[in-house]
């Protein structure tokens, strides 16, 4: 043990021995380094129920930062016990970003919107001139990891609305041309169709319609051994909490929301068709609107 601690902290064997024999104390920095190495939550050393330690993801202010964001998300999956006991809960205020990690115009448009909204210094250039970096290797692996898990998503009528509003905004400002807008809307319909099929034939995927609560884009990775709660601070920034008590409260909150929601997997074809057709109709209405309008 002394050898291992000495290697981790880059100190001598004798210095490690003095610490393990209680003849000397670990510094805060040393304790933090050991906690990181052994993935020990420092929350267990706090005695107050009203104080917890959290992590914060790196701020995304330019397209280059997205690479770090996607890599960090991969690290989250790698550090969690991804076994049969893991369930991911997603409160989908917007369409979960995992679905738009692909080589499509829809995905490119989402990155374009994200970067214009996140970076106050971003120059609004036409969408056709926007060239995001190649995220394909990291994003495809991240998307695959998400698709492999047991996932519970909560949606409502507003989940698809935000991207439709974004398309309208950039079309009306002249930054998004009609041809590209139409392609994005068709790809959005294909994505909704894919999610609809998942509710019918993927037993690891559960979709609920929640008409009572404002959804928040919270993501909760629940496992009996180790859970993680991700609270968004912006579109690509999260506060990460692994405090056991907080995670238990979060699980109870999601389960309470589910009890007040309608399952699209088990409610029958009629209710499922009504739910998805409302989204298809929203998309179709915008297609018809853009067909007759010209950008200002």
C-alpha positions in Angstrom: 0.0 0.0 0.0 2.8 2.4 0.9 4.5 1.8 -2.5 1.2 2.5 -4.3 0.5 5.7 -2.4 4.1 6.8 -3.0 3.7 6.3 -6.7 0.3 8.1 -6.9 1.4 11.1 -4.9 5.0 11.1 -6.2 6.5 11.0 -2.7 9.0 8.7 -1.1 8.2 5.4 0.5 9.1 6.8 4.0 6.7 9.8 3.4 3.9 7.5 2.5 4.6 5.3 5.5 4.4 8.3 7.8 1.0 9.1 6.5 -0.5 5.6 6.6 0.9 5.1 10.2 -0.7 8.4 11.2 2.6 10.0 12.1 1.9 12.7 9.5 -1.3 13.9 7.8 -2.3 13.9 4.2 -2.5 17.4 2.8 -5.8 18.4 1.2 -4.2 18.2 -2.3 -2.9 14.7 -1.5 -6.3 13.5 -0.2 -8.0 14.9 -3.4 -5.5 13.2 -5.6 -6.1 9.8 -3.9 -9.9 10.4 -4.1 -9.5 11.0 -7.8 -7.3 7.9 -8.3 -9.6 5.5 -6.4 -12.8 7.3 -7.5 -13.9 8.0 -3.9 -16.5 10.7 -3.5 -15.5 13.3 -1.0 -19.2 13.8 -0.2 -19.0 10.9 2.3 -16.6 13.0 4.5 -19.2 15.8 4.8 -21.5 15.6 7.8 -24.0 18.3 6.7 -27.1 17.2 4.8 -27.2 20.7 3.2 -23.7 20.8 1.7 -22.4 18.6 -1.1 -19.4 18.6 -3.4 -20.1 18.8 -7.2 -18.1 18.8 -10.4 -18.6 21.1 -13.3 -17.9 20.4 -16.9 -15.7 22.7 -18.9 -17.5 25.6 -20.5 -18.2 25.4 -24.2 -17.7 28.7 -25.9 -16.4 27.7 -29.3 -16.7 24.7 -31.6 -13.3 23.4 -30.5 -14.6 23.0 -27.0 -17.2 20.5 -28.2 -14.5 17.9 -28.7 -13.7 18.1 -25.0 -17.4 18.0 -24.1 -18.0 14.8 -26.1 -14.8 13.2 -24.7 -15.9 14.0 -21.1 -19.2 12.3 -21.8 -17.4 9.2 -23.0 -15.4 9.3 -19.8 -18.6 9.5 -17.8 -19.8 6.2 -19.4 -16.4 4.6 -18.9 -16.3 5.5 -15.2 -19.9 4.3 -14.4 -20.8 0.6 -13.8 -22.5 0.0 -17.1 -24.2 -3.3 -16.3 -27.7 -4.7 -16.2 -28.5 -2.5 -13.2 -27.8 0.8 -15.0 -30.8 3.0 -16.1 -30.4 6.4 -17.7 -33.2 8.8 -17.1 -33.5 11.8 -19.5 -35.9 14.7 -18.9 -36.2 15.8 -22.6 -37.0 19.5 -22.7 -35.3 19.3 -26.1 -34.7 16.2 -28.3 -31.8 14.5 -26.4 -28.5 15.6 -28.0 -27.4 11.9 -28.3 -29.8 11.5 -31.2 -28.2 14.3 -33.2 -24.7 13.1 -33.1 -24.5 12.0 -36.7 -23.4 13.0 -40.2 -26.6 14.8 -41.2 -27.6 18.4 -42.0 -29.8 18.2 -38.9 -26.8 17.5 -36.7 -24.7 20.2 -38.4 -27.6 22.7 -37.8 -27.8 21.8 -34.1 -24.1 22.6 -33.7 -24.6 25.8 -35.6 -27.4 26.9 -33.3 -25.6 25.8 -30.1 -22.5 27.8 -31.0 -24.4 30.9 -31.9 -26.3 30.8 -28.6 -23.3 29.9 -26.4 -20.7 32.3 -27.7 -21.6 36.0 -27.3 -18.8 36.9 -29.7 -20.0 34.5 -32.4 -20.4 36.2 -35.8 -23.7 35.2 -37.3 -22.6 33.7 -40.6 -25.0 32.0 -43.1 -25.5 28.3 -42.2 -24.0 27.2 -45.5 -20.7 28.8 -44.6 -20.5 27.1 -41.2 -18.0 24.2 -41.1 -17.8 22.5 -37.7 -14.8 20.3 -36.8 -15.0 16.6 -37.5 -16.5 15.1 -34.4 -17.5 11.8 -36.0 -15.3 9.3 -34.1 -16.1 10.6 -30.6 -19.8 11.3 -31.3 -20.5 8.0 -32.9 -19.0 6.1 -30.0 -20.9 8.4 -27.6 -24.2 7.8 -29.4 -23.6 4.0 -29.5 -22.9 4.0 -25.7 -26.2 5.8 -25.1 -28.1 3.5 -27.4 -26.8 0.4 -25.7 -28.1 1.3 -22.2 -31.5 0.9 -20.5 -32.9 4.4 -21.2 -36.0 6.1 -19.8 -37.0 9.3 -21.6 -39.7 11.8 -20.6 -41.1 13.9 -23.5 -44.0 16.2 -24.0 -45.5 18.4 -26.7 -42.7 21.0 -26.3 -39.8 18.6 -26.8 -39.7 19.0 -30.6 -40.8 22.7 -30.6 -37.4 24.2 -29.8 -35.7 23.0 -33.0 -38.7 24.1 -35.0 -38.5 27.6 -33.5 -34.8 27.7 -34.3 -35.4 26.7 -38.0 -38.0 29.5 -38.2 -35.7 32.1 -36.6 -32.7 31.4 -38.9 -34.9 31.1 -42.0 -36.6 34.5 -41.3 -33.2 36.1 -40.7 -32.0 34.8 -44.1 -29.2 32.8 -42.5 -30.9 29.5 -43.4 -32.0 28.9 -46.9 -35.3 27.2 -47.8 -33.6 24.2 -49.4 -31.5 23.4 -46.3 -34.4 24.0 -44.0 -36.5 21.5 -45.9 -33.8 18.9 -45.7 -33.4 19.5 -42.0 -37.2 19.1 -41.4 -37.2 15.8 -43.4 -34.3 14.5 -41.4 -36.1 15.5 -38.2 -39.1 13.5 -39.4 -36.9 10.5 -39.9 -35.4 10.9 -36.4 -38.9 11.0 -34.8 -39.8 7.9 -36.9 -36.7 6.1 -35.6 -37.7 7.0 -32.0 -41.2 5.8 -32.6 -40.0 2.5 -33.8 -37.8 2.2 -30.8 -40.8 2.3 -28.5 -42.3 -0.6 -30.4 -39.4 -3.0 -30.7 -36.6 -2.0 -28.2 -37.3 -3.5 -24.8 -34.4 -1.4 -23.3 -36.0 1.9 -24.3 -38.9 3.4 -22.5 -40.6 6.7 -23.5 -43.1 8.5 -21.4 -45.3 11.5 -22.2 -45.4 13.9 -19.3 -48.0 16.6 -19.6 -47.8 18.0 -16.1 -44.2 19.0 -15.5 -41.8 21.4 -17.2 -39.0 19.1 -18.5 -35.4 20.3 -17.8 -32.8 18.3 -19.8 -31.6 16.7 -16.6 -29.8 13.4 -17.1 -29.6 10.8 -14.3 -27.4 7.8 -14.5 -28.8 5.4 -11.8 -27.1 2.3 -10.6 -27.4 0.7 -7.1 -23.6 0.9 -6.6 -22.9 4.3 -8.1 -25.1 7.0 -9.6 -24.6 10.4 -11.2 -26.9 13.3 -11.6 -26.2 15.8 -14.4 -27.9 19.2 -14.1 -27.6 21.5 -17.2 -26.2 25.0 -16.7 -26.5 25.7 -20.4 -26.8 23.6 -23.6 -23.3 22.1 -23.1 -22.5 22.6 -19.5 -23.4 20.3 -16.6 -23.0 20.2 -12.9 -22.3 16.6 -11.9 -23.4 15.2 -8.6 -22.7 11.8 -7.2 -23.8 12.4 -3.6 -25.7 9.3 -2.5 -28.5 11.1 -0.7 -29.1 13.5 -3.6 -29.1 10.7 -6.1 -31.7 8.8 -4.0 -33.9 11.9 -4.0 -33.4 12.3 -7.7 -34.4 8.7 -8.4 -37.6 9.2 -6.3 -38.3 12.4 -8.2 -38.0 10.7 -11.6 -40.1 7.7 -10.4 -42.8 10.2 -9.3 -42.8 11.9 -12.7 -43.1 8.5 -14.4 -46.1 7.6 -12.2 -47.8 10.7 -13.6 -46.8 10.0 -17.2 -48.2 7.9 -20.0 -46.0 5.1 -21.3 -45.6 5.1 -25.1 -44.4 1.5 -24.9 -47.4 -0.1 -23.2 -50.3 2.3 -23.7 -51.3 0.8 -27.1 -51.0 1.8 -30.7 -53.7 4.5 -30.6 -52.1 6.6 -27.8 -48.7 6.1 -29.4 -49.9 7.2 -32.8 -51.6 10.3 -31.3 -48.4 11.3 -29.4 -46.1 11.0 -32.4 -48.6 12.3 -35.0 -48.7 15.6 -33.0 -45.0 15.9 -33.6 -45.2 14.9 -37.2 -48.0 17.5 -37.7 -45.9 20.2 -36.1 -43.1 19.4 -38.6 -45.5 19.2 -41.5 -47.1 22.6 -40.6 -43.7 24.2 -40.7 -42.9 22.6 -44.0 -46.1 24.0 -45.5 -45.4 27.4 -44.0 -41.9 27.6 -45.4 -43.1 26.5 -48.8 -45.1 29.7 -49.1 -42.9 32.2 -47.3 -39.8 34.0 -48.3 -37.1 35.1 -45.9 -37.2 38.8 -44.9 
